[in-house]
């Protein structure tokens, strides 16, 4: 059963939402900042321990409990506030089976702490002591830095990159149609309400993952006597695999959002929950098959589509994908053929299985939309919110 849908003045053109994007910069520093990242990590872990002992109701209570203790680290006061904010977030989402702590060194600052002038970033170290970082830019980065309509948010820095959050008020579009997207291991297929369908081959992503899996296996065999070297090499090739697959998905998600913006369409995605539980040990599947399916980046492409669509003012809706590959749009059950082809005996039409799924995903949004508008017209009073299951 899908989540309740709230209906209140559907498709208001004046409705706007706050859209946020995080932009990554590489940088050069005149001094080594490893001690700063490690010190901030220790502050966060110390604040987490204080939160576990004091059980604060909010981050402001945690700040009052931990302020004097974290002040001994000698960093700027804003680092204390950021460390308590992170610690309280970790404390609220902690796993009861183990005590939470932060492993990777980093720093996080709010928009009032740092100063960004052009490509020069100034961050505080200690009271009245600052460090300047030179950001490496491109046309993509400059478009965000020079846009006066964007507001700068928090900053997160590691020893390699700096991420700055940008936000803006985006007016939602008045939709003229929908685009249904079916995500598979080796292709991403979409269909719109105008009858257009496109299948993007993503076999190269699966091949990249298989190639790096072989590389990691060789590294583990040849470096099993030195865990330090092994961990360094695994991290290196893991970053390469992630960057290559993410960059490939960026091109696909960008093309889908641009088409949705051009056609003024909503984007309909399938709500994929419990996918990892389908490929666990003991389910009667081989280890190679489980490893391949558990490395499938189905959530990453949906995440990219969602935040890029929000930046353009395009609403994204999730629907239940159950049965989308087994039923024809006419409502009849289909017969499975070879080469991912299916045949409907009622309308005597042959479909590609993935194209059929994308059309059914789009049709579920159309059906829910009609049901919502119909009920709101019959049951709703002016200004009343109607909840539809």
VEXDREN-2710 file (C-alpha; in Angstrom, 1 decimal):
% VEXDREN-2710
k/r/px/py/pz
1/UNK/0.0/0.0/0.0
2/UNK/1.4/3.3/-1.1
3/UNK/2.0/6.2/1.3
4/UNK/-0.8/8.6/2.0
5/UNK/-1.0/11.4/-0.5
6/UNK/-2.0/14.9/0.7
7/UNK/-3.9/17.0/-1.8
8/UNK/-4.2/20.7/-1.3
9/UNK/-4.7/23.1/-4.3
10/UNK/-3.1/20.9/-6.9
11/UNK/-0.6/22.4/-9.3
12/UNK/-0.3/25.9/-7.8
13/UNK/2.2/27.8/-10.0
14/UNK/3.1/30.1/-7.2
15/UNK/4.1/27.3/-4.9
16/UNK/7.9/27.3/-4.3
17/UNK/10.3/25.0/-2.4
18/UNK/13.8/25.4/-1.0
19/UNK/16.3/23.6/-3.2
20/UNK/19.7/22.7/-1.9
21/UNK/22.8/21.5/-3.8
22/UNK/26.3/20.7/-2.5
23/UNK/29.1/21.7/-4.8
24/UNK/32.5/20.0/-4.4
25/UNK/35.8/21.9/-4.8
26/UNK/39.4/20.8/-4.7
27/UNK/41.8/23.1/-3.0
28/UNK/45.4/23.9/-2.3
29/UNK/46.6/25.0/1.2
30/UNK/49.7/26.7/2.3
31/UNK/50.0/24.5/5.4
32/UNK/49.2/21.0/6.6
33/UNK/45.7/20.9/8.1
34/UNK/45.7/17.2/9.2
35/UNK/45.9/18.3/12.9
36/UNK/42.8/20.4/12.4
37/UNK/40.7/17.6/10.9
38/UNK/41.9/15.1/13.6
39/UNK/41.2/17.6/16.4
40/UNK/37.7/18.3/15.2
41/UNK/37.0/14.5/14.9
42/UNK/38.1/14.1/18.5
43/UNK/35.9/17.0/19.6
44/UNK/32.9/15.3/17.9
45/UNK/33.6/11.9/19.5
46/UNK/34.0/13.6/22.9
47/UNK/30.7/15.4/22.4
48/UNK/29.0/12.1/21.5
49/UNK/30.2/10.6/24.8
50/UNK/28.8/13.6/26.7
51/UNK/25.5/13.1/24.9
52/UNK/25.4/9.4/25.8
53/UNK/25.9/10.3/29.4
54/UNK/23.7/13.4/29.7
55/UNK/21.0/12.4/27.2
56/UNK/20.2/16.0/26.0
57/UNK/16.8/16.8/24.5
58/UNK/18.3/19.1/21.8
59/UNK/21.6/20.3/20.6
60/UNK/21.4/23.5/22.6
61/UNK/21.4/21.5/25.8
62/UNK/24.4/19.5/24.5
63/UNK/26.3/22.7/23.9
64/UNK/25.7/23.8/27.4
65/UNK/26.9/20.4/28.7
66/UNK/30.0/20.1/26.5
67/UNK/31.1/23.7/26.0
68/UNK/33.7/23.9/28.8
69/UNK/35.1/20.5/28.0
70/UNK/35.4/21.1/24.3
71/UNK/37.0/24.6/24.9
72/UNK/40.1/22.9/26.1
73/UNK/40.9/21.7/22.5
74/UNK/41.8/25.3/21.7
75/UNK/40.0/25.7/18.5
76/UNK/37.7/28.6/17.5
77/UNK/34.3/28.7/19.3
78/UNK/32.4/27.9/16.1
79/UNK/34.0/24.5/16.0
80/UNK/32.4/23.7/19.4
81/UNK/29.0/24.6/18.0
82/UNK/29.5/22.5/14.9
83/UNK/30.9/19.5/16.9
84/UNK/27.8/19.5/19.2
85/UNK/25.5/19.7/16.2
86/UNK/27.1/16.7/14.6
87/UNK/27.3/14.8/17.9
88/UNK/23.6/15.4/18.6
89/UNK/22.7/14.2/15.1
90/UNK/24.8/11.0/15.6
91/UNK/23.3/10.5/19.1
92/UNK/19.7/10.7/17.8
93/UNK/20.4/8.2/15.0
94/UNK/22.6/5.9/17.0
95/UNK/22.5/2.1/16.8
96/UNK/21.6/0.6/20.2
97/UNK/24.0/-2.4/19.6
98/UNK/27.2/-0.3/19.6
99/UNK/28.5/3.0/20.8
100/UNK/28.7/5.5/17.9
101/UNK/31.8/7.3/17.0
102/UNK/33.3/9.1/14.0
103/UNK/36.2/7.5/12.1
104/UNK/37.1/9.9/9.3
105/UNK/38.7/13.3/10.0
106/UNK/36.9/16.3/8.7
107/UNK/35.5/19.8/9.7
108/UNK/32.1/21.4/9.3
109/UNK/31.4/25.1/9.6
110/UNK/28.3/27.2/9.2
111/UNK/27.9/30.0/6.7
112/UNK/28.8/32.7/9.3
113/UNK/32.2/31.1/10.1
114/UNK/34.0/31.1/6.8
115/UNK/34.5/33.9/4.2
116/UNK/34.6/33.2/0.5
117/UNK/35.9/36.0/-1.8
118/UNK/36.2/34.8/-5.4
119/UNK/38.2/31.6/-5.1
120/UNK/39.9/32.4/-1.8
121/UNK/38.4/30.7/1.2
122/UNK/39.2/31.9/4.7
123/UNK/38.5/29.6/7.7
124/UNK/39.4/30.1/11.4
125/UNK/41.8/27.9/13.3
126/UNK/42.0/29.6/16.7
127/UNK/40.8/32.9/18.0
128/UNK/42.2/35.6/15.6
129/UNK/44.1/33.0/13.6
130/UNK/43.0/32.1/10.1
131/UNK/44.1/29.9/7.2
132/UNK/43.5/30.7/3.5
133/UNK/42.7/28.1/0.9
134/UNK/42.8/28.5/-2.9
135/UNK/39.8/26.7/-4.5
136/UNK/40.3/25.1/-8.0
137/UNK/37.5/26.2/-10.3
138/UNK/35.8/25.4/-13.6
139/UNK/33.0/26.9/-15.5
140/UNK/30.6/24.7/-13.5
141/UNK/31.9/26.0/-10.2
142/UNK/32.0/29.7/-11.3
143/UNK/28.3/29.5/-12.3
144/UNK/27.5/28.9/-8.6
145/UNK/29.9/31.4/-7.2
146/UNK/28.8/34.2/-9.4
147/UNK/25.0/33.6/-9.2
148/UNK/23.5/36.3/-6.9
149/UNK/20.3/34.4/-6.4
150/UNK/22.0/31.6/-4.5
151/UNK/22.6/31.6/-0.8
152/UNK/25.6/29.9/0.7
153/UNK/25.1/27.4/3.5
154/UNK/27.4/25.1/5.6
155/UNK/30.9/24.0/4.6
156/UNK/32.3/20.5/5.0
157/UNK/36.0/20.0/4.4
158/UNK/38.3/17.0/4.2
159/UNK/42.0/16.6/3.4
160/UNK/41.0/16.4/-0.3
161/UNK/37.9/18.4/-1.0
162/UNK/35.6/21.1/0.2
163/UNK/31.8/20.9/-0.1
164/UNK/29.8/24.1/0.1
165/UNK/26.0/24.0/0.2
166/UNK/24.0/26.4/-2.1
167/UNK/20.3/27.0/-1.8
168/UNK/17.6/28.9/-3.6
169/UNK/13.8/29.2/-3.7
170/UNK/12.5/27.3/-6.8
171/UNK/9.0/27.7/-8.1
172/UNK/7.4/24.3/-9.0
173/UNK/6.4/23.9/-12.6
174/UNK/2.8/23.3/-13.7
175/UNK/3.0/19.8/-15.0
176/UNK/1.8/18.9/-18.5
177/UNK/2.6/15.2/-18.2
178/UNK/4.7/12.6/-16.5
179/UNK/7.8/10.6/-17.1
180/UNK/8.0/7.0/-15.6
181/UNK/11.5/5.7/-15.0
182/UNK/12.4/2.0/-14.6
183/UNK/15.9/1.4/-13.1
184/UNK/17.6/-2.0/-13.9
185/UNK/21.0/-3.4/-13.5
186/UNK/22.0/-3.0/-17.2
187/UNK/19.7/-0.3/-18.4
188/UNK/17.6/2.7/-17.4
189/UNK/14.4/3.1/-19.3
190/UNK/11.9/6.0/-19.3
191/UNK/8.6/6.7/-21.0
192/UNK/6.7/10.0/-21.0
193/UNK/3.0/10.8/-21.4
194/UNK/3.5/11.8/-25.1
195/UNK/4.4/8.2/-26.0
196/UNK/8.2/8.6/-26.2
197/UNK/10.4/5.9/-24.7
198/UNK/14.1/5.6/-24.4
199/UNK/16.4/2.9/-23.1
200/UNK/19.9/3.9/-21.9
201/UNK/22.4/1.0/-21.8
202/UNK/24.3/0.9/-18.5
203/UNK/26.2/-2.4/-19.1
204/UNK/29.4/-0.4/-19.0
205/UNK/28.7/0.4/-15.3
206/UNK/28.3/-3.3/-14.5
207/UNK/31.5/-4.1/-16.3
208/UNK/33.4/-1.4/-14.4
209/UNK/32.2/-2.9/-11.1
210/UNK/33.1/-6.4/-12.2
211/UNK/36.6/-5.2/-13.3
212/UNK/37.3/-3.5/-10.0
213/UNK/36.1/-6.5/-8.1
214/UNK/38.8/-8.6/-9.8
215/UNK/41.4/-5.9/-9.0
216/UNK/40.4/-5.8/-5.3
217/UNK/40.6/-9.6/-5.1
218/UNK/44.2/-9.5/-6.5
219/UNK/45.2/-6.8/-4.1
220/UNK/43.8/-8.8/-1.2
221/UNK/45.8/-11.9/-2.2
222/UNK/49.1/-10.1/-2.8
223/UNK/49.0/-7.8/0.3
224/UNK/47.5/-10.0/2.9
225/UNK/50.7/-9.7/5.0
226/UNK/50.6/-5.9/5.2
227/UNK/47.2/-4.5/6.1
228/UNK/48.4/-0.9/5.9
229/UNK/49.3/-1.2/2.2
230/UNK/46.2/-3.3/1.5
231/UNK/43.9/-0.8/3.0
232/UNK/45.6/2.1/1.1
233/UNK/45.3/0.3/-2.3
234/UNK/41.7/-0.8/-1.7
235/UNK/40.7/2.8/-0.8
236/UNK/42.5/4.1/-3.9
237/UNK/40.8/1.7/-6.3
238/UNK/37.5/2.0/-4.5
239/UNK/37.5/5.8/-5.1
240/UNK/38.3/5.2/-8.7
241/UNK/35.4/2.9/-9.1
242/UNK/33.0/5.2/-7.4
243/UNK/34.1/8.2/-9.4
244/UNK/33.7/6.4/-12.7
245/UNK/30.3/5.0/-12.0
246/UNK/29.0/8.2/-10.5
247/UNK/30.2/10.3/-13.4
248/UNK/28.4/7.9/-15.9
249/UNK/25.2/8.2/-13.9
250/UNK/25.5/12.0/-13.8
251/UNK/25.2/12.1/-17.6
252/UNK/22.1/9.9/-17.6
253/UNK/20.3/11.7/-14.8
254/UNK/21.1/15.1/-16.4
255/UNK/19.6/14.0/-19.7
256/UNK/16.4/12.8/-18.0
257/UNK/15.9/16.0/-16.0
258/UNK/16.5/18.2/-19.0
259/UNK/13.9/16.2/-21.0
260/UNK/11.4/16.6/-18.1
261/UNK/12.1/20.3/-17.9
262/UNK/11.6/20.8/-21.6
263/UNK/8.3/18.8/-21.7
264/UNK/7.1/20.2/-18.3
265/UNK/6.7/16.8/-16.8
266/UNK/6.7/15.3/-13.4
267/UNK/9.2/12.5/-12.7
268/UNK/7.8/9.2/-11.4
269/UNK/10.3/6.8/-9.8
270/UNK/9.8/3.3/-8.3
271/UNK/10.1/3.1/-4.5
272/UNK/12.7/0.3/-4.2
273/UNK/12.7/-0.9/-0.6
274/UNK/14.2/-4.0/0.9
275/UNK/16.4/-4.7/-2.2
276/UNK/19.4/-5.7/-0.2
277/UNK/17.4/-8.2/1.8
278/UNK/16.6/-10.1/-1.4
279/UNK/20.3/-10.9/-2.0
280/UNK/21.5/-12.1/1.5
281/UNK/23.4/-15.2/2.4
282/UNK/21.0/-18.1/2.8
283/UNK/18.6/-17.1/0.1
284/UNK/19.8/-19.9/-2.2
285/UNK/21.9/-17.7/-4.4
286/UNK/25.5/-17.9/-5.3
287/UNK/28.1/-15.6/-3.8
288/UNK/29.1/-14.1/-7.2
289/UNK/25.4/-13.3/-8.0
290/UNK/24.8/-11.8/-4.5
291/UNK/27.9/-9.6/-4.8
292/UNK/26.9/-8.4/-8.3
293/UNK/23.4/-7.5/-7.2
294/UNK/24.5/-5.9/-4.0
295/UNK/26.9/-3.6/-5.9
296/UNK/24.0/-2.4/-8.1
297/UNK/23.8/1.5/-7.8
298/UNK/20.0/1.7/-8.1
299/UNK/19.7/4.3/-5.3
300/UNK/22.5/6.6/-6.7
301/UNK/20.7/7.3/-10.0
302/UNK/17.4/8.1/-8.1
303/UNK/19.3/10.4/-5.7
304/UNK/20.8/12.3/-8.6
305/UNK/17.5/12.6/-10.4
306/UNK/15.7/13.8/-7.3
307/UNK/18.1/16.6/-6.4
308/UNK/18.6/17.8/-10.0
309/UNK/14.8/17.8/-10.5
310/UNK/14.3/19.8/-7.3
311/UNK/16.8/22.4/-8.5
312/UNK/14.7/22.8/-11.7
313/UNK/11.4/22.9/-9.8
314/UNK/10.3/19.5/-11.1
315/UNK/8.3/17.4/-8.5
316/UNK/9.5/13.8/-8.1
317/UNK/6.9/11.2/-7.0
318/UNK/7.6/7.6/-5.8
319/UNK/5.1/4.8/-6.5
320/UNK/5.0/1.1/-5.6
321/UNK/6.7/-0.9/-8.4
322/UNK/4.9/-4.2/-7.6
323/UNK/3.6/-5.9/-10.7
324/UNK/4.8/-3.2/-13.2
325/UNK/6.7/-5.9/-15.3
326/UNK/3.9/-8.5/-15.1
327/UNK/0.8/-6.6/-16.3
328/UNK/0.0/-4.9/-19.6
329/UNK/-1.3/-1.2/-19.5
330/UNK/-4.7/-2.7/-20.6
331/UNK/-4.9/-4.6/-17.3
332/UNK/-4.2/-8.1/-18.6
333/UNK/-1.5/-10.5/-17.5
334/UNK/1.4/-10.9/-19.9
335/UNK/3.3/-13.9/-21.3
336/UNK/7.0/-13.8/-20.9
337/UNK/9.0/-14.4/-24.2
338/UNK/12.8/-14.6/-24.9
339/UNK/15.2/-11.6/-24.9
340/UNK/13.2/-9.7/-22.2
341/UNK/10.2/-9.5/-24.5
342/UNK/6.6/-10.0/-23.3
343/UNK/3.3/-10.5/-25.1
344/UNK/-0.2/-9.4/-24.1
345/UNK/-2.9/-11.9/-25.3
346/UNK/-5.7/-9.4/-24.8
347/UNK/-4.4/-6.6/-27.0
348/UNK/-2.0/-8.9/-29.0
349/UNK/0.9/-6.6/-28.6
350/UNK/4.6/-7.4/-27.9
351/UNK/6.4/-5.2/-25.5
352/UNK/10.0/-4.8/-24.2
353/UNK/9.8/-5.7/-20.6
354/UNK/11.6/-2.6/-19.4
355/UNK/9.6/-0.2/-21.6
356/UNK/6.4/-1.9/-20.3
357/UNK/7.6/-1.3/-16.7
358/UNK/8.3/2.4/-17.3
359/UNK/4.9/2.9/-18.9
360/UNK/3.2/1.2/-15.9
361/UNK/5.2/3.3/-13.5
362/UNK/4.0/6.4/-15.3
363/UNK/0.4/5.1/-15.4
364/UNK/0.3/4.6/-11.7
365/UNK/1.0/8.3/-11.1
366/UNK/-1.7/9.2/-13.6
367/UNK/-4.2/7.0/-11.9
368/UNK/-3.4/8.3/-8.5
369/UNK/-3.5/11.9/-9.7
370/UNK/-7.0/11.4/-11.2
371/UNK/-8.2/9.7/-8.0
372/UNK/-6.8/12.5/-5.9
373/UNK/-8.4/15.3/-8.0
374/UNK/-11.7/13.4/-8.1
375/UNK/-11.9/12.9/-4.4
376/UNK/-10.8/16.4/-3.6
377/UNK/-13.6/17.8/-5.8
378/UNK/-16.3/15.6/-4.2
379/UNK/-15.1/15.6/-0.6
380/UNK/-12.9/18.6/0.1
381/UNK/-14.0/21.9/1.4
382/UNK/-12.1/25.1/0.4
383/UNK/-8.7/25.1/2.1
384/UNK/-9.1/21.5/3.5
385/UNK/-6.4/18.9/3.1
386/UNK/-7.6/15.5/1.9
387/UNK/-5.6/12.4/2.7
388/UNK/-5.9/9.7/0.1
389/UNK/-4.4/6.2/0.8
END
